[in-house]
């Protein structure tokens, strides 16, 4: 499995999506080629509703904890988490940086805007994590790794691209894993 190629593939899928639904349809088709039946939880998500809910969360956050005017990028980070019941889940949050340099992802490490309400909830990202855990339980480590990388990143890119419109025209958004790989995505207008 070539994770570098899957990175390029999901970035391209998200970038050319006309809307969240068509982007997710194409992403699901792409993921199905490797993950087959495991992506059923993702197929069940109403992506338009999910994007709307994430957009509302962002709108509320910006209203209650406004970002600084000095920010040059918003970072949407992904990380492995455990909820209050001990269940694994996928963490997703927003932060803002004022010195982001695309050639140096470490510039995302010291956010200038780190709001209390930064953690976002996406049903699509929850569904990807469910699919990943199902693959692990079925002793399919390659499928689990693929979903934990391409599935998570592709879904986060689509959700972010279409939910972050409330951040303002021309907002620079970077999506990626706290553990490393990140990419910039233009927000749908």
Secondary structure as the mmCIF struct_conf table of DSSP 4:
data_model
#
loop_
_struct_conf.conf_type_id
_struct_conf.id
_struct_conf.beg_label_comp_id
_struct_conf.beg_label_asym_id
_struct_conf.beg_label_seq_id
_struct_conf.end_label_comp_id
_struct_conf.end_label_asym_id
_struct_conf.end_label_seq_id
HELX_RH_AL_P HELX_RH_AL_P1 UNK A 3 UNK A 16
BEND BEND1 UNK A 18 UNK A 19
HELX_RH_AL_P HELX_RH_AL_P2 UNK A 20 UNK A 35
HELX_RH_3T_P HELX_RH_3T_P1 UNK A 36 UNK A 39
HELX_RH_AL_P HELX_RH_AL_P3 UNK A 40 UNK A 43
TURN_TY1_P TURN_TY1_P1 UNK A 44 UNK A 44
BEND BEND2 UNK A 45 UNK A 45
HELX_RH_AL_P HELX_RH_AL_P4 UNK A 47 UNK A 64
BEND BEND3 UNK A 65 UNK A 65
HELX_LH_PP_P HELX_LH_PP_P1 UNK A 66 UNK A 68
TURN_TY1_P TURN_TY1_P2 UNK A 69 UNK A 70
STRN STRN1 UNK A 73 UNK A 82
TURN_TY1_P TURN_TY1_P3 UNK A 84 UNK A 85
BEND BEND4 UNK A 86 UNK A 86
STRN STRN2 UNK A 88 UNK A 97
BEND BEND5 UNK A 98 UNK A 99
STRN STRN3 UNK A 101 UNK A 101
TURN_TY1_P TURN_TY1_P4 UNK A 102 UNK A 103
STRN STRN4 UNK A 104 UNK A 104
HELX_RH_3T_P HELX_RH_3T_P2 UNK A 105 UNK A 108
BEND BEND6 UNK A 109 UNK A 110
BEND BEND7 UNK A 112 UNK A 112
STRN STRN5 UNK A 113 UNK A 113
TURN_TY1_P TURN_TY1_P5 UNK A 116 UNK A 117
STRN STRN6 UNK A 119 UNK A 119
HELX_RH_AL_P HELX_RH_AL_P5 UNK A 123 UNK A 137
TURN_TY1_P TURN_TY1_P6 UNK A 138 UNK A 139
HELX_RH_AL_P HELX_RH_AL_P6 UNK A 141 UNK A 146
HELX_RH_PI_P HELX_RH_PI_P1 UNK A 147 UNK A 151
HELX_RH_AL_P HELX_RH_AL_P7 UNK A 152 UNK A 163
HELX_RH_3T_P HELX_RH_3T_P3 UNK A 164 UNK A 167
TURN_TY1_P TURN_TY1_P7 UNK A 169 UNK A 170
STRN STRN7 UNK A 172 UNK A 177
TURN_TY1_P TURN_TY1_P8 UNK A 178 UNK A 179
BEND BEND8 UNK A 180 UNK A 180
STRN STRN8 UNK A 182 UNK A 186
HELX_LH_PP_P HELX_LH_PP_P2 UNK A 187 UNK A 188
#
